[in-house]
């Protein structure tokens, strides 16, 4: 995960999911993106203070497609805490 400040300091975060073709066929890659999007939305919704004025780039691994959703949320939350 990469987090960088952006020019619009009051806007919500912009997020890019870089899911490589080597992670699997399109159905698997789409599932990874959907799961990451929902997990990140869940984590950012409860973030205190709210994250604003940043851009994020996430490069997932294949395990994201099959891991427990709660664990995925905890991992993202931990990464966000480290990057602040």
WOMO-V798296 format. One record per residue. N is the residue number from 0. RES is the residue in three letters. SS is DSSP state (2 for helix, 1 for strand, 0 for the rest). PSI is psi in whole degrees, -180 to 180 (999 if undefined). NEAR is the number of other C-alpha atoms within 8 Angstrom. Layout:
# WOMO-V798296
n-><N | N>
res-><RES | RES>
ss-><SS | SS>
psi-><PSI | PSI>
near-><NEAR | NEAR>
This chain:
# WOMO-V798296
n-><0 | 1 | 2 | 3 | 4 | 5 | 6 | 7 | 8 | 9 | 10 | 11 | 12 | 13 | 14 | 15 | 16 | 17 | 18 | 19 | 20 | 21 | 22 | 23 | 24 | 25 | 26 | 27 | 28 | 29 | 30 | 31 | 32 | 33 | 34 | 35 | 36 | 37 | 38 | 39 | 40 | 41 | 42 | 43 | 44 | 45 | 46 | 47 | 48 | 49 | 50 | 51 | 52 | 53 | 54 | 55 | 56 | 57 | 58 | 59 | 60 | 61 | 62 | 63 | 64 | 65 | 66 | 67 | 68 | 69 | 70 | 71 | 72 | 73 | 74 | 75 | 76 | 77 | 78 | 79 | 80 | 81 | 82 | 83>
res-><UNK | UNK | UNK | UNK | UNK | UNK | UNK | UNK | UNK | UNK | UNK | UNK | UNK | UNK | UNK | UNK | UNK | UNK | UNK | UNK | UNK | UNK | UNK | UNK | UNK | UNK | UNK | UNK | UNK | UNK | UNK | UNK | UNK | UNK | UNK | UNK | UNK | UNK | UNK | UNK | UNK | UNK | UNK | UNK | UNK | UNK | UNK | UNK | UNK | UNK | UNK | UNK | UNK | UNK | UNK | UNK | UNK | UNK | UNK | UNK | UNK | UNK | UNK | UNK | UNK | UNK | UNK | UNK | UNK | UNK | UNK | UNK | UNK | UNK | UNK | UNK | UNK | UNK | UNK | UNK | UNK | UNK | UNK | UNK>
ss-><0 | 1 | 1 | 1 | 1 | 0 | 0 | 0 | 0 | 0 | 0 | 1 | 0 | 1 | 1 | 1 | 1 | 0 | 0 | 0 | 2 | 2 | 2 | 0 | 0 | 2 | 2 | 2 | 2 | 2 | 2 | 2 | 2 | 2 | 2 | 2 | 2 | 2 | 2 | 2 | 2 | 2 | 2 | 2 | 2 | 0 | 0 | 0 | 0 | 0 | 0 | 1 | 0 | 1 | 1 | 1 | 1 | 1 | 0 | 0 | 0 | 2 | 2 | 2 | 2 | 0 | 0 | 0 | 2 | 2 | 2 | 2 | 2 | 2 | 2 | 2 | 2 | 2 | 2 | 2 | 2 | 2 | 2 | 0>
psi-><138 | 129 | 125 | 146 | 149 | 176 | -31 | 92 | -17 | -4 | 154 | 165 | 146 | 136 | 138 | 129 | 115 | 93 | 109 | 152 | -25 | -10 | -14 | -174 | 169 | -36 | -38 | -44 | -39 | -39 | -41 | -46 | -42 | -44 | -43 | -42 | -47 | -41 | -43 | -40 | -43 | -44 | -45 | -30 | -34 | 5 | 133 | 120 | 159 | 143 | 123 | 158 | 30 | 157 | 142 | 144 | 123 | 131 | 97 | 166 | 169 | -31 | -20 | -32 | -29 | -5 | 163 | 137 | -40 | -41 | -40 | -43 | -43 | -40 | -44 | -42 | -42 | -44 | -41 | -39 | -40 | -34 | -13 | 999>
near-><7 | 6 | 9 | 7 | 8 | 8 | 5 | 6 | 9 | 6 | 7 | 8 | 10 | 7 | 8 | 7 | 9 | 8 | 10 | 6 | 8 | 4 | 10 | 9 | 7 | 7 | 7 | 10 | 14 | 8 | 9 | 13 | 10 | 8 | 11 | 10 | 8 | 8 | 12 | 10 | 8 | 9 | 11 | 9 | 7 | 7 | 8 | 5 | 4 | 8 | 10 | 9 | 13 | 13 | 11 | 12 | 11 | 10 | 8 | 9 | 6 | 8 | 6 | 11 | 10 | 5 | 8 | 6 | 8 | 6 | 8 | 12 | 12 | 8 | 8 | 11 | 9 | 8 | 9 | 8 | 7 | 6 | 6 | 4>
